[in-house]
Amino acid sequence: MSPELISILVLVVVFVIATTRSVNMGALAFAAAFVVGELVADLDADGIFAGFPGDLFVVLVGVTYLFAIARANGTTDWLVHASIRLVRGRVALIPWVMFAITAALTAIGAVSPAAVAIVAPIALSFAARYRISPLLMGAMVVHGAQGGGFSPISIYGTIVNGIVEREKLPGNEITLFLASLIANLVIAGVVFVLFGGLKLWARGAVTPEDGSSSGSGSGVRATADTGDSDGGGGGTGPAATATLVEARPGTPDTTRLTPARTATLTALVALVVAVLAFDLDAGLTAITLAVLLSTAWPQDSRKAVGQIAWSTVLLICGVLTYVAVLDEMGTITWAGKGVSDIGIPLLAAVLLCYIGALVSAFASSVGIMGALIPLAVPFLAQGEIGAVGMVAALAVSATVVDVSPFSTNGALVLAAAPDVDRERFFRQLMVYGGIVVAVVPAVAWLVMVVPGWG
């Protein structure tokens, strides 16, 4: 049995054990990386640790730390209040506002994980307060980021267009951008319908002060009967209708800007500017800002370190370390070359789309495209497959799956969700990511490759 096949089978075993025995998959993946790296790939400890995603570790810790402070001092509640006023109380519009914001950020040059790191904690705090499915809100944020991710001036767009130019393939920057934008808009629309978006319209407008339905009077607030006590439902329970309950006395005033909230808002703006304008690391910047806030207002941030999503950090870092071992021993290249050697171009094309989607659910989307586009060159040269459509299909297939909890964006969504059963939310993201992996590559291939674009 080849080393590459052994490494894939071990990954399957990790999934099975984590699912059936409720063991943290990250811990299992670290053990698998050690066993496979040492015994199969002949890597020493340094070689194994080389794949540890230190940058993602810092991003997850830094961003969740900063937003834990923002939740503690009421800043996220104030932002939710402001968002309600912006859309005139129409809660159903908020997921689309979050989609548009993240799309705009990535379209003008933000790295996708940076945009998600900025928007997701705010979006999911809003979801928790107004009983919106966190899966719906998280998916809208991630698909928004990918929708704008291939504009001609974006990071993804410039990288992929550069690869196309280097490989001397026909390219079309606008087609690539529109293919990703339309695909993610369609997926977002489907997610909105399936996971409770239409039911949000039935609630009517709410007042930002207490979340109550318009006209319900002052002393009441609205909650949603979703049949899910932890707020992690996907809209499959009873109708999410507004239920009037008495407002709890002593609720903190979310409409007033205190000095701590003003400083926190300034820190959030500074995070955006630092990441987008000065290309500073989002994780290190967030930790620095969190430390400054902690020093100034220690009473608000005393418990923030404990609210960092440590189990999520272990999960994601462990899995990505094992994927890095697979990459180092050539398993990913081995699988890609096996597909590209198939003599039927259309079959090879759809298999490459599936490989891109599957691997990207655990690894770098751009890195996978950088590996797969050159592998597609031999059968693209035959002229039976349009290069523009093939590149667009690969781009869509490799990025829409970033809602997976093992990808950077999915991990940020999982870590940012407050007041949810994280294990349940993790399973929801994993199932949703699996559905996307199973369906989207085939649809992208059928729509973009089979007609022979370019």
Disulfide bonds with the S-S distance in Angstrom:
none
